[in-house]
Amino acid sequence: MDQIVSQLETCVTNQDVDSGKPLLNQVKVVFLTASTTNNVTELPVAAKGLECGVLLSLMEGDLEAFSRFLSLLLPYYTSTSTASADATSQQRQYLVIGLHLMHLLVEHRLSEFHSVLELLDGEQVSSNSFLSYPVGLERQLMVGLYDEIMSTPIPDPSYQFFVDNYLQQTLRDNIADGMEVSYTALTLEEAAQRMKFESIAELEEYVQEYRDDWILTTSDSGVRSISFAPVDTTVSASDIAAQDWIQQSLQYATEMERIV
């Protein structure tokens, strides 16, 4: 098993997902067998192999495989003390837990996010960059510090998957929502800059895919702009579905009083 794990670590270093897959199948069998028999010798070694699986699955962009490896590792982490592990093993565990927090954060599973934090040592969360990074991101998202989020360096390359595929999209959606209520129109250059796009073409792709109610216009002088649909401020209480239910309840209560 030590040799297999060593090969997996080499696959992680070389980002060789294809060579790692067959090795991971062997590791999972050993881990499950060791968990059943409480083999304290094989279990920590197999866990290291599964940690490699977490990293390789992100390299491949396979969130389902990522979640499967986590489902095996997290109960193991809970049942063992990180204090008894060597420094390298501790850091790898914190890396995996940090990636788990990132996954929960970008999917807006905030109750689960905070449940995981409650199981961690507060001092370790604040001092370990693998853990403090997602915690800091959540705080920045809550107060809208988007520039800080984009400029904060990631603690490990494995976090880049969530930043590129989920976090940037979340930030741009939040900025777009704010632009709609703050402006009636913006030039394409202004909108691209505010939404952190590197080119106007990227902005146009975003509009086409996610904001089909935005109107692209060109002025007589050739300036291209985006016009936002006006926010509907004419909604009254009678437009709310709950109002009908309240009216029906009041009518029912009145009829009951008449019967009594």
Order of alpha helices (4+ residues) and beta strands (2+ residues): alpha-alpha-alpha-alpha-alpha-alpha-alpha-alpha-alpha-alpha-beta-alpha-alpha-beta-beta-alpha
